[in-house]
Amino acid sequence: MRKYRSNASSSVRFEYGVELAAGLAQFPETTSASLDIQTINDALDGQHQKRRALRVPVVKTRAAARFAEHNAERIIRSALRAAEIEDGGRRGRICAAVFPKGSTPILTPAGRAQVKSMKDLVDRLDHAKLTGIDEFRNAWSPKLGAALASLEAALAAHEAARAEHDDAFKAELALRDAHHDAVDRAMGVVRAAFPRDRELQDVIFPVLETTTTTREDAPVEEADESGASAVPAQG
């Protein structure tokens, strides 16, 4: 009797289950086992399809977060250039107050870390007491604030999409385990029903192809970053 590998994907388990249920249904002694396999098979396939559908929002919100980061960084660079122009050169009074270490510490972080660095930037600008900074502040504080809000919203949407997907994947993994256990039980039923007929035992269980036992739908935690903070750095 043959069984898929312990790391088999949901698709592999489902196809195996369809064929196994058909084999078990051939004999009255194993009809109940066939129904058990069909039940867990349908549950696994349904959860797999649900989880796959939830992957689409993860990818779309990841793209939105990437563009929100790009826009925020563009605004930051433009604000720094405007401050240098206002100062009449680099390392002037406004730059020293608002960009004390230049733009690198603000642009280098990603995800939530960049939100924090950008919040600090906006806070420095809003609370600067330099004489003559009001015109620069009035021009750039709204732009920086809007870019920051967009970045925060995009990251929050991606985090929510990831959380929903990951919860669905946990449920799918639990069903994979249940599927594996159901196959074990079916093997016990077949052995009890046909104790001395190894040939019949084997023909009931599907022939496995080595190319179908790989994990073509590895969990998101294995496929990309863990946590939304690294989202903008993805390729």
C-alpha positions as CSV (number, residue, x, y, z in Angstrom):
1,M,0.0,0.0,0.0
2,R,1.3,3.4,-1.0
3,K,1.0,6.8,0.7
4,Y,2.2,10.3,-0.3
5,R,5.1,11.8,1.5
6,S,4.6,13.7,4.8
7,N,5.5,17.0,3.1
8,A,3.0,16.5,0.2
9,S,1.0,19.6,-0.9
10,S,-2.7,19.9,-0.5
11,S,-3.1,19.3,-4.3
12,V,-1.2,16.1,-4.1
13,R,-3.2,14.9,-1.1
14,F,-6.5,15.8,-2.8
15,E,-5.7,14.0,-6.0
16,Y,-4.5,11.0,-4.1
17,G,-7.7,11.1,-2.0
18,V,-9.9,11.2,-5.1
19,E,-8.3,8.1,-6.5
20,L,-8.1,6.3,-3.1
21,A,-11.8,6.9,-2.5
22,A,-12.6,5.5,-5.9
23,G,-10.6,2.4,-5.1
24,L,-12.1,1.9,-1.6
25,A,-15.6,2.3,-3.1
26,Q,-15.1,-0.9,-5.2
27,F,-15.7,-3.2,-2.3
28,P,-18.5,-3.2,0.3
29,E,-16.0,-4.0,3.0
30,T,-14.3,-0.6,2.5
31,T,-17.2,1.6,1.5
32,S,-17.3,3.4,4.8
33,A,-13.6,4.1,4.5
34,S,-14.2,5.5,1.1
35,L,-16.8,7.9,2.5
36,D,-14.4,9.0,5.2
37,I,-11.7,9.8,2.6
38,Q,-14.2,11.7,0.5
39,T,-15.3,13.8,3.5
40,I,-11.8,14.9,4.6
41,N,-10.8,15.2,0.9
42,D,-13.6,17.7,0.2
43,A,-12.8,19.6,3.4
44,L,-9.1,19.9,2.5
45,D,-9.8,21.0,-1.1
46,G,-12.3,23.6,0.1
47,Q,-9.9,25.1,2.6
48,H,-7.1,25.0,0.0
49,Q,-9.2,26.9,-2.5
50,K,-10.1,29.4,0.2
51,R,-6.5,29.9,1.1
52,R,-5.4,30.3,-2.5
53,A,-8.1,32.9,-3.1
54,L,-6.8,34.8,0.0
55,R,-3.3,34.9,-1.6
56,V,-4.6,37.4,-4.2
57,P,-5.2,40.2,-1.7
58,V,-1.8,39.5,-0.1
59,V,-0.1,40.0,-3.5
60,K,-2.2,43.1,-4.4
61,T,-1.6,44.8,-1.1
62,R,2.1,44.0,-1.2
63,A,2.2,45.9,-4.6
64,A,0.3,48.8,-3.1
65,A,2.7,49.0,-0.1
66,R,5.7,49.0,-2.5
67,F,4.3,51.9,-4.5
68,A,3.3,53.7,-1.2
69,E,6.9,53.4,-0.1
70,H,8.2,54.6,-3.4
71,N,6.0,57.7,-3.3
72,A,7.0,58.4,0.3
73,E,10.7,58.2,-0.5
74,R,10.2,60.5,-3.5
75,I,8.5,63.1,-1.3
76,I,11.3,62.8,1.3
77,R,14.0,63.4,-1.3
78,S,12.1,66.3,-2.8
79,A,11.6,67.8,0.7
80,L,15.4,67.5,1.3
81,R,16.2,69.2,-2.0
82,A,13.7,72.0,-1.2
83,A,15.3,72.5,2.3
84,E,18.8,72.8,0.6
85,I,17.4,75.3,-1.8
86,E,15.8,77.3,1.1
87,D,19.1,77.1,3.0
88,G,21.1,78.3,0.0
89,G,23.2,75.1,0.1
90,R,23.7,71.8,1.8
91,R,23.9,71.5,5.6
92,G,22.0,74.7,6.2
93,R,19.8,75.6,9.2
94,I,16.6,73.9,8.0
95,C,18.5,70.8,6.9
96,A,20.2,70.6,10.2
97,A,16.9,70.8,12.1
98,V,14.8,68.6,9.9
99,F,17.4,66.3,8.2
100,P,20.1,66.2,10.9
101,K,21.7,63.1,9.3
102,G,20.5,63.6,5.8
103,S,17.9,61.4,4.1
104,T,19.7,58.0,4.4
105,P,18.4,57.1,7.9
106,I,14.9,57.8,6.7
107,L,15.1,56.1,3.4
108,T,17.0,53.0,4.4
109,P,14.4,51.3,6.7
110,A,11.6,49.4,5.3
111,G,8.0,48.8,6.3
112,R,7.0,49.7,9.8
113,A,10.6,50.8,10.5
114,Q,10.3,53.4,7.8
115,V,7.0,54.6,9.2
116,K,8.8,55.4,12.4
117,S,11.6,57.2,10.8
118,M,9.2,59.2,8.7
119,K,7.1,60.1,11.7
120,D,10.2,61.4,13.4
121,L,10.9,63.5,10.3
122,V,7.4,65.0,10.3
123,D,7.6,65.6,14.0
124,R,10.9,67.5,13.6
125,L,9.5,69.6,10.9
126,D,6.3,70.4,12.8
127,H,8.1,71.4,16.0
128,A,11.1,73.2,14.5
129,K,11.5,76.7,16.0
130,L,13.8,78.2,13.4
131,T,13.1,81.7,12.2
132,G,11.8,81.6,8.6
133,I,10.9,77.9,8.5
134,D,7.2,78.5,8.4
135,E,7.1,78.8,4.6
136,F,9.0,75.5,4.1
137,R,6.9,73.8,6.8
138,N,3.6,75.0,5.3
139,A,4.7,73.7,1.9
140,W,6.1,70.3,2.9
141,S,4.4,69.2,6.2
142,P,1.1,68.4,4.4
143,K,2.9,66.5,1.6
144,L,5.0,64.5,4.0
145,G,2.0,63.8,6.2
146,A,-0.1,62.6,3.3
147,A,2.7,60.3,2.1
148,L,3.1,58.9,5.6
149,A,-0.6,58.3,6.0
150,S,-0.7,56.5,2.6
151,L,2.2,54.3,3.6
152,E,0.7,53.4,7.0
153,A,-2.6,52.5,5.4
154,A,-1.0,50.4,2.7
155,L,1.1,48.5,5.3
156,A,-2.0,48.0,7.5
157,A,-4.0,46.6,4.6
158,H,-1.1,44.2,3.7
159,E,-0.7,43.1,7.3
160,A,-4.5,42.4,7.5
161,A,-4.4,40.4,4.2
162,R,-1.4,38.4,5.4
163,A,-3.0,37.6,8.7
164,E,-6.2,36.3,7.1
165,H,-4.2,34.2,4.6
166,D,-2.0,32.8,7.3
167,D,-4.9,31.9,9.5
168,A,-6.5,30.1,6.5
169,F,-3.2,28.3,5.9
170,K,-3.0,27.1,9.5
171,A,-6.5,25.6,9.1
172,E,-5.3,24.0,5.8
173,L,-2.3,22.4,7.5
174,A,-4.5,20.9,10.2
175,L,-6.7,19.4,7.5
176,R,-3.5,18.0,5.8
177,D,-2.7,16.2,9.0
178,A,-6.3,14.9,9.3
179,H,-6.1,13.7,5.7
180,H,-2.9,11.9,6.5
181,D,-4.5,10.2,9.5
182,A,-7.6,9.2,7.4
183,V,-5.3,7.5,4.9
184,D,-3.7,5.6,7.8
185,R,-7.1,4.5,9.0
186,A,-8.1,3.4,5.5
187,M,-5.0,1.3,5.3
188,G,-6.0,-0.4,8.6
189,V,-9.5,-1.1,7.2
190,V,-8.0,-2.6,4.0
191,R,-5.7,-4.8,5.9
192,A,-8.5,-6.1,8.1
193,A,-10.8,-6.6,5.1
194,F,-8.2,-8.4,2.9
195,P,-5.6,-9.7,5.4
196,R,-3.8,-12.1,3.0
197,D,-4.3,-10.4,-0.3
198,R,-1.3,-8.1,-0.7
199,E,-2.0,-7.6,-4.4
200,L,-5.5,-6.4,-3.8
201,Q,-4.4,-4.2,-1.0
202,D,-1.9,-2.5,-3.3
203,V,-4.3,-2.0,-6.2
204,I,-6.7,0.0,-4.0
205,F,-4.1,2.6,-3.2
206,P,-3.0,5.1,-5.9
207,V,0.4,4.8,-7.8
208,L,2.5,7.8,-6.8
209,E,4.4,9.8,-9.3
210,T,7.6,11.3,-7.8
211,T,6.9,14.6,-9.6
212,T,3.7,15.1,-7.8
213,T,5.0,14.8,-4.2
214,T,6.7,18.2,-4.1
215,R,5.3,21.1,-2.1
216,E,4.2,23.3,-4.9
217,D,2.2,25.5,-2.5
218,A,4.6,26.1,0.3
219,P,3.4,28.3,3.1
220,V,3.9,32.1,2.7
221,E,6.3,32.1,5.7
222,E,8.6,29.8,3.6
223,A,8.0,31.5,0.3
224,D,8.7,35.1,1.3
225,E,9.3,37.3,4.2
226,S,7.9,36.8,7.7
227,G,5.9,39.9,8.7
228,A,4.8,42.9,6.8
229,S,7.7,45.0,7.9
230,A,9.8,43.5,5.1
231,V,7.2,43.9,2.4
232,P,8.7,46.9,0.5
233,A,12.0,45.1,0.2
234,Q,10.6,42.2,-1.8
235,G,11.3,41.7,-5.4
